[in-house]
Amino acid sequence: MGFKRLDSEDFVVSTDTVTSTVWSNNTIALNTFFTSSTQEGGSSGDYYLNVYQTASGEDSAAIQFAIAYGDSTGGGSLDFDSSAAGKSPSRSIYGQYRTLILEDENSEFVFGDSYTGSYFYAISIDRARYKEKLLPGSFNLAISGAGGFDTLNLTDNSKDVNLPTYYGSMRAYQIVSGSAGSAYSGNGYSAESGSYGLFFPDISTILLNGAALSSSEFSIDRSLNTDANNNSELFSHISSSGGDSNGDIFKLNSQESITSDYVFVRSRNSEFNYSENPSFISGSTGEVIYDYFIDNPQTFITTIGMYNDSNELLAVAKLSRPLINDFTKEALVRVKLDF
């Protein structure tokens, strides 16, 4: 076994981006939606509603995303205690996302240029559906309007802007009327209430501006100060949608950055030609057993080990086949480390 210190030019770092759909079974679009009556009727149902790609009782059922309703006034859900008005699940949801995204309990969500929204619908993609983050420009969601008419096609505006907007330390794109990352016309905002929401790719969260969805141009009813179950209200408008021009309702891809460290290991003609294997050297005298091992030795490179300065083995690279090495040959082996 021989050792050689690597130089700085022997290391090259490269980053590749891999994309894939977030839905189960690599489905491009999610067009069937199911909920669990057990979960909806349980204590968690007051806060969020899990959505499956098939009936929740089937073995293949897996949570695709969850819908939650947040309201800064506590409207749309029953108070925890009748003596404490406004303290309800919807207010807790609003505070949870405000802390997560805005990082300031005194801040408010701004949709579009200046519209301040006091309530929203949150769609959180299940963590098991993606590896790193969501892909901007891949978000497409069709929502049916009042009475099942006037389908609204939503997307993020990542292809219409040069830079995202930051809320706290979170990057975000405005959700607009459009497709594949671009608005259909203008900025794609609602006429009355700013943008239709915010798309946060790094935390797999989609906030839909409740005021924009409840506006006169596209009416989704919501109830206040009652157990309105607004989570189910949005679910019904998604599941009953006819989809886009291709009939697809919910499209979304994930994005993963894979960093690779390439290490170039060079075996020059004068290096690694002798072995510490006992077959090379006499155990009693320490001499080379055969003369041709001196004049024309041959070794076979099979494994490359990466060590640190403390002589600790950090990584091992196995060659697909032994590589012959002698004074007339040189070898260059590229080792790829993904992390």
Summary of the structure (lengths in Angstrom):
residues: 339
radius of gyration: 29.8
end to end distance: 27.4
largest distance: 98.2
contacts: 1029
relative contact order: 0.16
helix: 17%
strand: 37%
